[in-house]
Amino acid sequence: MTNLATLDRTHVFHPNTNLAAMQHADPLVLSRGEGIHIWDNHGKRYIEGMGGLWCTTLGYGDEELAQTAREQTKKLSFTHLFAGKSHEPGILLAEKLAAMAPFDASRVFYGNSGSDANDTQIKLVWYYHNAIGKPKKKKIIARQKAYHGTTLATAGLTGLPPFHKHFDVPFDFIRHTDCPHFYRFAEPGETEEQYSTRLAGNLEKLILDEDPETVGAFIAEPLMGVGGVLLPPEGYFRKIQAVLEKYDILLIDDEVICGFGRTGNPWGAQTFNMRPTSITVAKALSSAYLPISAVILPEFLYEPMVAPSGEVGLFGHGFTYSGHPVSAAVALRTLEIYEERKLYDHVRAVTPRFQTRLAALGEHPLVGEARGIGLVGAVELVANKASKTSFDPKHGVGAKCMGSCQDNGLIVRAIGDAVAVCPPYIVTEEQVDEIFDLFERGLDETLAWAGKEGLIQGQ
Ligand SMILES: Cc1ncc(COP(=O)(O)O)c(C=O)c1O
């Protein structure tokens, strides 16, 4: 039998992976899935506690989505949206997204990934400002620890060092402001509101230092996912938005993780009181059954772009697979299923159990902070609970915990020493208990190991 692990190590260039560590480790080769479970190629079963990469909301093997993909593939496997062509799934999905958006949206521009959609967002900000006669308004402000993708431009928006180092990004139109993480970055005695006020003040100072006439947009995830599941402190977006409005700066809301129910509302913007100018969606848009992303925007952004594109002869941006009909059909069906099966209600119903169990992990000796909302959360592992001292990253304590959970049959994700959990929406209360029982076991094993290695302070 072909050894897939050996072939993998020889031929697959893994994305977002520690290549050095992979040289000495076998990949986890996954071969099938059903509901919230997946199996590896040795027949071992796991709970997919991360919904893949925060994306498989309806679980695996959904009959209706498989059927939709099959039917659309047979009917019309491909046509495009360039130069006057269109197709029913692309049109109906755009109508649905515009109607669902939490602002007065009219237009939808399709892509294939969250990264390319955010790249589109940058280009739209530039095209728009050129069109309205403000050609200097081009800088984009993101936040430290943000994640907005890995294309040349969006890797720069992402505020995490591994996405910059050795790649020669960010480009010089990108700026970063504070990461809003109260547990780590608030000053002693500061309340959440005071902390938010300070961050809004820092943002205003940055904008003034740069010259407001050069700042086009601010991009933010409602909660920062890849940065470690960081929830905005009280009052954060209200105060940040007041600054953005003062200087006529657009707010791009990156809903790639939060969009379509993850935080308990259809949009993260609703959960955290954001008033976005435009929105980026991907992942849950199709429950990750097929790749598709979209930028949803208001008519006031679109309208000024019409005349300049006429002068040039083309709005020169788009992808062969922008609005791929099979992906669009599956996405439309996914959004219908969320409503038909009352999944937004289901997420809200399961959330108390999920968040109670998550909060209980905060009592674990290894956990500095347990944080989350809806069906997403993370625990931050620390060497000393009282002083919040982190482990030296070289010990890979988060990765160790992820490995222990995996050995016990639970897939979670280590982001440094934060360990995230983000299961499919279809998870039941009993399965939530199972997830957290396994998570706890993983933490206990990691604590025992860290103790033996002498990594726990104050022992
Ligand atoms: C908030 C956010 N934006 C953008 C992206 C990039 O999406 P993709 O990996 O589909 O390019 C991600 C991926 O995790 C994300 O979490």
The ligand as an SDF file (V2000), in Angstrom:
LIG
                    3D

 16 16  0  0  0  0  0  0  0  0999 V2000
  -10.9870   36.9610    9.5890 C   0  0  0  0  0  0  0  0  0  0  0  0
  -10.3310   36.2710    8.4260 C   0  0  0  0  0  0  0  0  0  0  0  0
  -10.1550   36.9560    7.2840 N   0  0  0  0  0  0  0  0  0  0  0  0
   -9.6000   36.3940    6.2020 C   0  0  0  0  0  0  0  0  0  0  0  0
   -9.1650   35.0890    6.2320 C   0  0  0  0  0  0  0  0  0  0  0  0
   -8.5060   34.4870    5.0420 C   0  0  0  0  0  0  0  0  0  0  0  0
   -9.3490   33.5850    4.4330 O   0  0  0  0  0  0  0  0  0  0  0  0
   -8.7500   32.4930    3.4280 P   0  0  0  0  0  0  0  0  0  0  0  0
   -7.8880   31.5730    4.2120 O   0  0  0  0  0  0  0  0  0  0  0  0
   -9.9890   31.8560    2.8600 O   0  0  0  0  0  0  0  0  0  0  0  0
   -7.9850   33.2290    2.3940 O   0  0  0  0  0  0  0  0  0  0  0  0
   -9.3490   34.3260    7.4040 C   0  0  0  0  0  0  0  0  0  0  0  0
   -8.9240   32.9320    7.4830 C   0  0  0  0  0  0  0  0  0  0  0  0
   -8.9050   32.3040    8.5120 O   0  0  0  0  0  0  0  0  0  0  0  0
   -9.9330   34.9430    8.5240 C   0  0  0  0  0  0  0  0  0  0  0  0
  -10.0950   34.2810    9.6830 O   0  0  0  0  0  0  0  0  0  0  0  0
  1  2  1  0
  2  3  1  0
  2 15  2  0
  3  4  2  0
  4  5  1  0
  5  6  1  0
  5 12  2  0
  6  7  1  0
  7  8  1  0
  8  9  2  0
  8 10  1  0
  8 11  1  0
 12 13  1  0
 12 15  1  0
 13 14  2  0
 15 16  1  0
M  END
$$$$
